[in-house]
Amino acid sequence: MKHHLLNLALAALILTAGCQSKSQTSAADSKDSTSTNSTTNATENSAETAQSIDVSKIKVADAKTILARKQVPILCYHQVRNWTPKDGKVGKDYIVEIQNFKDQIKMLSDSGYHTISPDQLYAYLNTGAALPSKPIMLTFDDTDMDQFTIAAPTLKKYGYKAMYFIMTVSIGRKGKFVDYMTKEQIKQLSDEGNVIGSHTYDHKNFKKYQGKDWEEQLDKPTKKLEEITGKKMTEFAYPFGLWNAEGFPELKKRGFRMAFSLADKRDQNYPLYTVRRIIASGYWSPKTLSNAIRNSF
């Protein structure tokens, strides 16, 4: 996360002054294509189900009911790019190299996972609504350009959708180590059936908000994202995964239905505002990620 703050600081400075035979290969490609088409069809059916959900009619369940339901695996990604000599040990945890990312997503597809939307998750947690077999949510934080240029096309290959939590200060900026998505790219992701969520203005620690912070970190970013997408913002991700219960009423009165943390335990009174995710580490192989999903949820 320190690595991300460094990237953001740099972006801010710029703002103010990135030997098989042919037949064997062909057979493998054919098998992969069949598998991908099957997964795509199943995921498209899941997407149709998501579109049919009328969340406005869902009554929020009590905390005990929500906590009793089996948690849906939710992965959190940051950067998808190859490591460089300048990347530190901590930073690499948040950077999944390109081929490893593609292998991780293929593993999810081969394992039978189906991505679900926030609407589906919300309906399931509150009403027990049915989900596809082996449901999973994929989320991306911080607006990095590689999420659009590398991650999104990879997900599309398998018919997967994701949620992108946008930090608005970085929209359209170019940094020394990473570039950030433009408004047009964010809208395209939204138009293609992905979901855009709020991740504050500049990643300030949610636990420290007071006074005008609520306007600067929640209200203004929400308005900007709604103008870009033409859709209401109903999901929020805490910077650093850090939260405090005192902030839940502020999220609720602004219309946020769910807020996403990281690996800590859920709040026993407000589980919808402490939905758990795990970081898909850059050090993890697809097999390690598969084990982490099973062990964490």
Secondary structure, DSSP 8 states (H G I E B T S, - for coil): -HHHHHHHHHHHHHHH-----HHHHHHHHHHHHHHHHHHHHHHHHHHHHHHT--GGG-----HHHHHHS----EEEE-EES---TT--HHHHTTEE-HHHHHHHHHHHHHTT-EE--HHHHHHHHHH-----SSEEEEEEES-BTHIIIIIHHHHHHTT---EEEE-GGGTT-B-SS-BB--HHHHHHHHHTT-EEEE--SS---GGG--TTHHIIIIIHHHHHHHHHHSS---EEE-GGG---GGGHHHHHHTT--EEE--SS---SS-GGGSB--EE--TT--HHHHHHHHHHH-
